[in-house]
Amino acid sequence: MPRSVSASARVVRSVVEIAALAPLVIARRTARMVTAGLPPRAADLREFHRMGAEKVDGFSRSVTVLLTSPPGPATVARALEPVRTRVRSNARRLASRAR
């Protein structure tokens, strides 16, 4: 029977993954903003809107977990999950567009 990963290990994995991928997402989005032109295309405007909307969504989900759960590593792991998930999906999506 496989051993489950501890909550502390999930926190560390999430933090490392966010720390590694977030700068790549920021770099790709910054490059997109610089090269978007004036006026930006509809696809660029959607991406710019998405940047703000996803932060509000992800961080509000994280705060909700932190405020409604008992303190501890398991809570921190659950609170990081929306941010980690969003950063991973953005890194994949933006990398595929860069090719």
N, C-alpha and C positions, 0 to 999 in steps of 0.2 A: 504494500500500500504506500503511495507516495506521501512524503512528508509535506505538510502545508508550509508555506512561506510565512515567517513571522511578520507581525505588523511593523516592527522596526525595520526589517529588511525591505518591506514594501515602501516605507517612507524614504529610505535611502535610495532605492531604485527610482522612485518618482522624482526625487530631487536631482539625481544625476541625469536622468533623461531630460527633464525640463532645462537644466543648466546646459546640456549639450545641444539641444535642438532649438531653444528659443533664440539664440543669436543668429542661427541660420534663417529662421523665419523673419526676424527683424531685418536682416541684410537683404533678403529677397524682396520683402515688402518696401523697404526703403528704395531699392533700385527701381522697383515698379513706380513708386511715387515720383522719382526723379525723371523717369523716362515717359511718364504718362502723357505729357503734352497738355496744352491748353486749347480748348476745353478737354478734360479727360473723356475717354471713351466710356460707354455704358458699362462695359466689363470692369474697367478701372474704378468707376464710381461704386459698383457693387462690392468690389474688394475693399475699398476704403470704408464703406459703411460696415462691412462685415468685421473689420478690425475693431471698431468700437463696440459693436453689438455683442460680439463673442466674449469680450472682456467683461462686460456687465453680466452676461449670463453665467460665465464660468465662475467669476468671483462671488456672485450672489449665491450660487449653489454651494460653493466652499464655505462661505460665511454661515449659511443655513445649517450645514453639517456641524460646524464648530459650535454654534449656539444651541443646538438641540441634542447634542450627544455628550456623554461623559468624557472628561479629559483622558487622554492617553494616546499611545501610538496608533491604535486602530482608528481613532477619530481623525488623527492627522493624516493617516493614509487615505481615508475616505474623503477628507477635505481636499487633498491634493489631486485626487482622481479626475475631477472635471477639467482642471488646468492641464494635467499631463495628457489627457485624451485629446484636448483641443490642440495643444502644441504638436503632438504626434501627427494628427490628421492634417494640420496646416503644413508641416514640414513635408509630408508625402505629396500633398496636393500641389504645393508651390514648386517642389522639385520636379514633378512630372511636367509642369508647364514650362520650366526652364529649359527642357530638352528640345 
